[in-house]
Amino acid sequence: MKTRADYILMAGRVLTMDTERPVVEAVAVSGDRIAAVGSRAGLLALASPSTRLLNLGSLTVLPGFHDCHMHIMGLGVTLLAADVSPSAGATSVPSLLDTLRNWARANPGEGWVRGYGYNQNAFPGARHVTAADLDSAFPERPVVLFHASGHGAVANSAALRAAGISSATEDPAGGVIGRTADGTLTGLLLESAIGLVTRAIPPMTRAERSDAILRASDALLSKGITSASDMGVGGASLEDELAAYRDAAERGAAIRMTICPDAAELWSPDTVPNRADLERGLNLPDGLRLGALKLFADGALTTRTAALSEPYVDGSGSGLLLHEPDELRNYIRSGHAKGWQVATHAIGDRAVALVLDAYEEPGPRTSSPDRIEHAMLLDSGLIARMARAGVIAVLQPEFLARLGDAYVLGLGEERASRLNPVTSLMAAGVTVAFSSDCPVVPGSPLDGVRAAMQRMAPSGRVLGRDERCDLATALQAYTVAAACAVGDETEVGRLRPGMRADLVILTSLPGEDAADPEVVTVMSGGKFVYGEGRLL
């Protein structure tokens, strides 16, 4: 029996990301699957009286974008908090305090004042805000600012008191509590020390978590993202967070979600569960998947906690390792033995080398290659090792566009220009997938594609001109390669018959004309989930 199409979309071009038929004129959708791709005339043969024919004129169709490293629930949470990012105008203590006061007045029922997107590198002298600065506006109400990187925070005195943090509190393993020379608390909390204050914040309810995921899903769809991975789920309870994800999926979250447990938050190396057993027990609904085991080797460049082989140029040391090397290796060995793909955050070259030491050890492996998340500061030797080990590099090109000048402050221009070496990695045979780490940056794939093509910092300086990539390569990294990174390449990433009907319709592509490209409409699983009215 001949397949009948529910939709036939005819466009100026359809970029399938499939090497067999890379550019076609039309795509047919039946149910939640791609029925066919090809010429307009050929696909019209699949039409029936009930088929909806959509002539998209000069618009461009391609597979839905895939953000294989972000924080879905975290994005939803930030959407309800104060935006204290530099792009929102928080570039000095007065402007930051004004933003917090406005949010506090608009949210009198919220006990804690929370701000997200804080980045001291945009402030005069790259000086951190202090507890005393925050106390001047909020002497009694607890305030905590979360750094854009996710690897730091600043708390006021009320928040420190609520968390039981005093000058006598020792630094936790893998973390730093900021102090002046005489031992006075500055309010700065780095890495694991952040948890000391977040544990004092009243926990979200299951309904609030579900609402956050739904908000995030809607925000991602507006950017053309149809698949996303939450890299670090669990916190105090994997069951609680997964329950919220189940609720959101059942309530209509339209993105395909991959959930990656935060190993060190949930288990010791000896108690990492067998992946297959855990997956069976979770009984996840359609659209919700279990992904890689997530680990952290080091911190971030913007907080000077990424672990480097040579010190930062501003005298702030050489960064932090978040696990002792033996402990990190034990986590990775255990993950491999229990059937997990392992995805390890490693930004600095010292951290990347330690991760590769563990990945290179002989032992069992899954069919999905291990990943290094960020892999920002590399040299030719590390790149060659990644290629030999078959590691996938999951990069965030938007980091350079948003944070490039901060990297120069910490690393100097020569090392900053070597960050995210896309062209060198690909030339060595390393699979490179793009993502955003949103809400660290806003996370539009169109912005990420442009950033990968330009490698331009906010100041306009180009960092690593030879590492720029072309449009086709950037699109491939945000679709096919991203799907490969999560082991979902048989379902998404291409417009090929039998694969999920996840697609995005754009006005144009980055760099093609003077106007910025826009997301017009998004289809997920054969249903229009964003902007359908714009096609009528």
CORNORZI-V182681 format. One record per residue. N is the residue number from 1. PHI is phi in degrees with one decimal (* if undefined). Layout:
N,PHI
N,PHI
//
This chain:
1,*
2,-72.2
3,-64.9
4,-107.2
5,-92.2
6,-80.8
7,-134.9
8,-128.3
9,-103.9
10,-113.7
11,-133.3
12,-58.5
13,-162.6
14,-121.0
15,-93.7
16,-83.6
17,61.6
18,-110.5
19,-63.2
20,-71.3
21,-141.8
22,-67.9
23,-132.2
24,-133.5
25,-98.6
26,-153.5
27,-137.6
28,-108.6
29,-122.7
30,-129.8
31,64.4
32,-101.7
33,-124.4
34,-74.1
35,-87.3
36,-167.8
37,-132.4
38,161.4
39,-79.7
40,-59.8
41,-61.5
42,-65.3
43,-79.3
44,-63.2
45,-66.4
46,-88.6
47,-76.0
48,-125.7
49,-56.1
50,-92.1
51,-70.7
52,-93.6
53,-94.3
54,-119.5
55,-92.7
56,-93.3
57,59.4
58,-90.6
59,-66.2
60,-111.3
61,-113.3
62,-151.2
63,-59.6
64,-54.7
65,-67.4
66,-125.8
67,-96.9
68,-88.0
69,-151.2
70,-154.7
71,-136.4
72,-63.5
73,-63.2
74,-59.5
75,-61.3
76,-61.2
77,-65.9
78,-65.4
79,-66.0
80,-104.7
81,-100.8
82,-71.8
83,-89.3
84,-111.0
85,-80.2
86,-57.1
87,-65.8
88,-91.6
89,101.6
90,-85.6
91,-124.9
92,-157.6
93,-62.1
94,-59.2
95,-67.9
96,-65.5
97,-64.2
98,-60.3
99,-61.4
100,-66.7
101,-61.4
102,-61.8
103,-66.6
104,-63.1
105,-65.7
106,-79.2
107,-132.0
108,-65.3
109,-80.4
110,-82.8
111,-66.3
112,-99.5
113,-95.4
114,-120.7
115,-123.4
116,-124.8
117,94.3
118,-59.0
119,-147.7
120,-63.3
121,-65.4
122,-89.9
123,-89.7
124,-54.7
125,71.4
126,53.8
127,-85.4
128,-68.7
129,-61.4
130,-116.6
131,-57.9
132,-62.6
133,-59.1
134,-69.4
135,-62.3
136,-62.4
137,-103.9
138,-135.0
139,-71.5
140,-118.8
141,-83.3
142,-66.1
143,-131.1
144,-139.5
145,-105.8
146,-98.4
147,-65.1
148,-56.4
149,-72.5
150,81.8
151,-114.9
152,-160.2
153,-155.7
154,-128.7
155,-118.9
156,-84.2
157,-64.2
158,-63.8
159,-69.3
160,-63.8
161,-64.3
162,-61.6
163,-87.6
164,73.6
165,-94.3
166,-131.4
167,-63.7
168,-87.1
169,-70.6
170,-79.9
171,-61.2
172,-73.9
173,-58.0
174,75.1
175,-150.2
176,-137.6
177,-100.4
178,-67.5
179,-143.0
180,-81.2
181,-60.6
182,-91.8
183,93.5
184,-68.3
185,-68.9
186,-91.3
187,97.7
188,-75.7
189,-130.7
190,-116.6
191,53.3
192,-62.8
193,-65.3
194,-58.6
195,-60.9
196,-62.6
197,-92.3
198,-65.9
199,-66.8
200,-85.8
201,-76.4
202,-53.3
203,-67.3
204,-71.7
205,-79.5
206,-59.3
207,-66.0
208,-65.6
209,-63.8
210,-61.7
211,-60.3
212,-62.9
213,-66.0
214,-65.3
215,-60.4
216,-64.0
217,-58.3
218,-62.6
219,-64.5
220,-68.0
221,-60.3
222,-65.1
223,-97.0
224,87.8
225,-91.3
226,-111.9
227,-136.5
228,-150.4
229,-116.9
230,-92.1
231,-93.6
232,130.4
233,-90.1
234,141.3
235,51.7
236,-79.9
237,-151.4
238,-64.8
239,-62.4
240,-64.0
241,-71.0
242,-66.1
243,-61.3
244,-66.5
245,-66.3
246,-59.8
247,-58.5
248,-63.3
249,-62.4
250,-71.9
251,-87.1
252,111.5
253,-56.3
254,-93.2
255,-87.0
256,-84.6
257,-114.8
258,-111.1
259,-108.6
260,-117.5
261,-66.6
262,-83.0
263,-58.6
264,-70.1
265,-74.2
266,-106.6
267,-141.0
268,-86.6
269,-55.1
270,-78.0
271,-109.8
272,-57.6
273,-77.7
274,-63.5
275,-61.2
276,-62.6
277,-65.9
278,-62.8
279,-63.2
280,-62.2
281,-69.1
282,-73.7
283,49.9
284,-72.9
285,-74.2
286,-57.7
287,92.9
288,-126.5
289,-126.5
290,-92.0
291,-109.6
292,-78.7
293,-84.1
294,-97.3
295,-132.0
296,-121.9
297,-94.0
298,-147.3
299,-103.4
300,-129.1
301,-70.9
302,-69.8
303,-100.1
304,61.3
305,-111.4
306,-66.8
307,-84.3
308,-110.6
309,-79.8
310,-122.9
311,-63.7
312,-64.5
313,-76.9
314,-94.7
315,79.2
316,-93.8
317,95.2
318,-120.3
319,89.7
320,-126.1
321,-95.6
322,-82.7
323,-135.8
324,-61.3
325,-50.9
326,-65.5
327,-66.9
328,-60.6
329,-61.7
330,-66.4
331,-61.7
332,-68.0
333,-58.6
334,-64.3
335,-59.4
336,-62.0
337,-64.8
338,-95.8
339,87.3
340,-96.5
341,-72.6
342,-110.3
343,-122.4
344,-113.8
345,-69.3
346,-149.2
347,-102.2
348,-80.1
349,-64.6
350,-64.9
351,-69.9
352,-59.9
353,-61.7
354,-66.0
355,-64.2
356,-64.2
357,-54.2
358,-75.0
359,-63.8
360,-78.9
361,-65.5
362,-67.3
363,154.9
364,-66.9
365,-141.8
366,-84.0
367,-73.8
368,-89.3
369,-61.9
370,-65.6
371,-123.7
372,-116.4
373,-83.8
374,86.0
375,40.7
376,-80.9
377,-102.8
378,-128.5
379,-123.1
380,-63.8
381,-66.3
382,-66.0
383,-62.4
384,-62.7
385,-66.5
386,-60.9
387,-64.1
388,-64.9
389,-81.7
390,70.0
391,-78.3
392,-88.2
393,-95.1
394,-104.5
395,-106.8
396,-128.4
397,-62.9
398,-68.3
399,-57.2
400,-65.5
401,-68.7
402,-96.6
403,-123.8
404,-57.3
405,-68.0
406,-65.5
407,-65.1
408,-63.1
409,-59.9
410,-87.6
411,-110.2
412,84.7
413,-68.1
414,-64.7
415,-70.3
416,-60.8
417,-72.1
418,-93.2
419,-69.1
420,48.5
421,-78.8
422,-58.5
423,-63.8
424,-66.0
425,-61.9
426,-66.0
427,-63.3
428,-82.9
429,96.1
430,-82.6
431,-72.5
432,-114.8
433,-110.4
434,-100.1
435,-158.5
436,-126.1
437,62.7
438,-52.6
439,-92.3
440,-58.3
441,-128.1
442,-56.5
443,91.2
444,-73.9
445,-58.2
446,-63.3
447,-68.2
448,-64.8
449,-60.9
450,-62.1
451,-62.8
452,-66.4
453,-75.8
454,-104.2
455,51.3
456,-107.9
457,-75.1
458,-56.3
459,-72.7
460,100.6
461,-72.7
462,-93.0
463,-105.7
464,77.6
465,-53.7
466,-72.8
467,-96.8
468,-68.0
469,-119.6
470,-87.7
471,-61.4
472,-61.8
473,-65.4
474,-65.8
475,-64.4
476,-60.8
477,-68.7
478,-91.6
479,-129.3
480,-61.8
481,-65.8
482,-64.6
483,-64.5
484,-62.2
485,-63.1
486,-107.3
487,67.6
488,-118.6
489,-71.1
490,-83.1
491,-108.9
492,-136.7
493,106.3
494,-133.5
495,-100.8
496,-136.8
497,-50.9
498,96.3
499,-88.1
500,-58.5
501,-84.1
502,-111.2
503,-150.2
504,-125.6
505,-113.7
506,-119.5
507,-70.9
508,-166.4
509,-121.1
510,-54.7
511,85.5
512,-87.5
513,-151.3
514,-67.3
515,-78.0
516,-69.2
517,-66.3
518,-129.6
519,-80.5
520,-90.8
521,-148.3
522,-132.0
523,-115.6
524,-131.3
525,58.7
526,80.2
527,-121.8
528,-73.9
529,-119.9
530,-153.4
531,72.0
532,-59.2
533,-62.1
534,-74.9
535,-91.1
536,-82.7
//
